[in-house]
Amino acid sequence: MERLQNKVTLITGAGKGQGAYEAELFASEGAKVVLADVNLESCVEIQKKIESKGGHAISMSLDVTSESEWIKCVRRIQNTYNALHVLVNNAGIYSRIPIMDASTKEFQQIIDVNLKGVFLGTKHSIPLMKKSDFSSIINISSTAGLVGNQGGGAYGASKGGVRLFTKYTAIQHATDGIRANSVHPGPIDTDMIAENLSTKEGRASSISKIPLGRIGNSHDVAMAVLFLASDESSFVTGSEIVVDGGLTAQ
Ligand SMILES: NC(=O)c1ccc[n+]([C@@H]2O[C@H](COP(=O)([O-])OP(=O)(O)OC[C@H]3O[C@@H](n4cnc5c(N)ncnc54)[C@H](O)[C@@H]3O)[C@@H](O)[C@H]2O)c1
């Protein structure tokens, strides 16, 4: 039995990295996957890969900071499937600029994509998600939303906001049959942190802080997201899964 059989699943930031990996994995588990990203072409590439393996996917252009684009996106899902079972708020941008070097504009941009994007996605998806008996929202936060760091400020604030926003969503929509949980990856080998890992020293320094002794990958995160998306986690809501090789357990 496929773990997401016929579940309509919207993944933001699905054009590459973790979102793209989750899209392929979810399709292989029977989901009807809606790939959404500011970069539509990259979604179409992933869609073709999914279709070549017999899976189902469609692609949409979506800037998660735009309320009007969210409204259009959900309307299209309603017209196509008349259902939305799983929402993965995965789109995000990263910055290590320390507080004193960050401009107000840079701070706002990170909050807009990483936190306002999650608010808008949640707000506009819930009316359609409520129509199904069981739905699941998974918000991709970060270990940076759990503990502080030498680099960054806005990024941690946005991800910490996502952590708490998830719990409010879980409480306010439990009786609608909607679960909401956050996932907190540590360093994951995608383009997002490619610069940090580009030198031997940078990679070694990151690894030295991780008890399991390696950088994570998209598969590590996707397996946690898959559990939260599936009915296997039917009693799990308002919770957080940390996928960091033990980094924040210390
Ligand atoms: N890579 C890591 O080490 C790491 C660690 C913890 C958390 N995260 C989080 O995981 C999520 C996925 O990151 P990733 O590692 O796959 O990064 P990535 O840079 O490989 O992919 C991010 C995707 O989001 C899309 N995106 C960016 N802004 C967008 C917007 N306004 N609207 C729609 N799409 C947009 C990009 O086009 C891209 O396809 C992010 O929320 C990130 O903050 C990543």
The ligand as an SDF file (V2000), in Angstrom:
LIG
                    3D

 44 48  0  0  0  0  0  0  0  0999 V2000
   19.7700   23.3270    3.2260 N   0  0  0  0  0  0  0  0  0  0  0  0
   19.8200   23.4730    4.5390 C   0  0  0  0  0  0  0  0  0  0  0  0
   20.8970   23.3120    5.1590 O   0  0  0  0  0  0  0  0  0  0  0  0
   18.5860   23.7810    5.3330 C   0  0  0  0  0  0  0  0  0  0  0  0
   18.6380   23.6330    6.7190 C   0  0  0  0  0  0  0  0  0  0  0  0
   17.4890   23.9060    7.4750 C   0  0  0  0  0  0  0  0  0  0  0  0
   16.3280   24.3220    6.8470 C   0  0  0  0  0  0  0  0  0  0  0  0
   16.3120   24.4820    5.5080 N   0  0  0  0  0  0  0  0  0  0  0  0
   15.0510   24.9100    4.8880 C   0  0  0  0  0  0  0  0  0  0  0  0
   14.6240   23.9080    3.9860 O   0  0  0  0  0  0  0  0  0  0  0  0
   13.8040   24.5140    2.9680 C   0  0  0  0  0  0  0  0  0  0  0  0
   14.2780   24.0280    1.5980 C   0  0  0  0  0  0  0  0  0  0  0  0
   15.6160   24.4900    1.3960 O   0  0  0  0  0  0  0  0  0  0  0  0
   16.6540   23.8060    0.3800 P   0  0  0  0  0  0  0  0  0  0  0  0
   17.8140   23.3980    1.1750 O   0  0  0  0  0  0  0  0  0  0  0  0
   15.9660   22.8100   -0.4790 O   0  0  0  0  0  0  0  0  0  0  0  0
   17.0610   25.1080   -0.4730 O   0  0  0  0  0  0  0  0  0  0  0  0
   17.1870   25.3810   -2.0490 P   0  0  0  0  0  0  0  0  0  0  0  0
   17.7940   26.7380   -2.1360 O   0  0  0  0  0  0  0  0  0  0  0  0
   17.8650   24.2330   -2.7150 O   0  0  0  0  0  0  0  0  0  0  0  0
   15.6760   25.4170   -2.5590 O   0  0  0  0  0  0  0  0  0  0  0  0
   14.7860   26.4330   -2.1850 C   0  0  0  0  0  0  0  0  0  0  0  0
   13.6810   26.5340   -3.2200 C   0  0  0  0  0  0  0  0  0  0  0  0
   12.7630   27.5640   -2.7830 O   0  0  0  0  0  0  0  0  0  0  0  0
   12.4110   28.3630   -3.8930 C   0  0  0  0  0  0  0  0  0  0  0  0
   11.9970   29.6990   -3.4770 N   0  0  0  0  0  0  0  0  0  0  0  0
   12.7630   30.6940   -2.9670 C   0  0  0  0  0  0  0  0  0  0  0  0
   12.0250   31.8000   -2.7550 N   0  0  0  0  0  0  0  0  0  0  0  0
   10.7570   31.4990   -3.1450 C   0  0  0  0  0  0  0  0  0  0  0  0
    9.5480   32.2230   -3.1740 C   0  0  0  0  0  0  0  0  0  0  0  0
    9.4780   33.5140   -2.7910 N   0  0  0  0  0  0  0  0  0  0  0  0
    8.4280   31.6030   -3.6170 N   0  0  0  0  0  0  0  0  0  0  0  0
    8.4750   30.3130   -4.0300 C   0  0  0  0  0  0  0  0  0  0  0  0
    9.6120   29.5840   -4.0480 N   0  0  0  0  0  0  0  0  0  0  0  0
   10.7410   30.1680   -3.6040 C   0  0  0  0  0  0  0  0  0  0  0  0
   13.6760   28.3870   -4.7500 C   0  0  0  0  0  0  0  0  0  0  0  0
   13.4010   28.7650   -6.0940 O   0  0  0  0  0  0  0  0  0  0  0  0
   14.1600   26.9370   -4.6070 C   0  0  0  0  0  0  0  0  0  0  0  0
   13.5910   26.0980   -5.5940 O   0  0  0  0  0  0  0  0  0  0  0  0
   13.9090   26.0250    3.1900 C   0  0  0  0  0  0  0  0  0  0  0  0
   12.7910   26.4890    3.8850 O   0  0  0  0  0  0  0  0  0  0  0  0
   15.1550   26.1580    4.0490 C   0  0  0  0  0  0  0  0  0  0  0  0
   15.1560   27.3480    4.8100 O   0  0  0  0  0  0  0  0  0  0  0  0
   17.4040   24.2140    4.7290 C   0  0  0  0  0  0  0  0  0  0  0  0
  1  2  1  0
  2  3  2  0
  2  4  1  0
  4  5  1  0
  4 44  2  0
  5  6  2  0
  6  7  1  0
  7  8  2  0
  8  9  1  0
  8 44  1  0
  9 10  1  0
  9 42  1  0
 10 11  1  0
 11 12  1  0
 11 40  1  0
 12 13  1  0
 13 14  1  0
 14 15  2  0
 14 16  1  0
 14 17  1  0
 17 18  1  0
 18 19  2  0
 18 20  1  0
 18 21  1  0
 21 22  1  0
 22 23  1  0
 23 24  1  0
 23 38  1  0
 24 25  1  0
 25 26  1  0
 25 36  1  0
 26 27  1  0
 26 35  1  0
 27 28  2  0
 28 29  1  0
 29 30  1  0
 29 35  2  0
 30 31  1  0
 30 32  2  0
 32 33  1  0
 33 34  2  0
 34 35  1  0
 36 37  1  0
 36 38  1  0
 38 39  1  0
 40 41  1  0
 40 42  1  0
 42 43  1  0
M  CHG  2   8   1  16  -1
M  END
$$$$
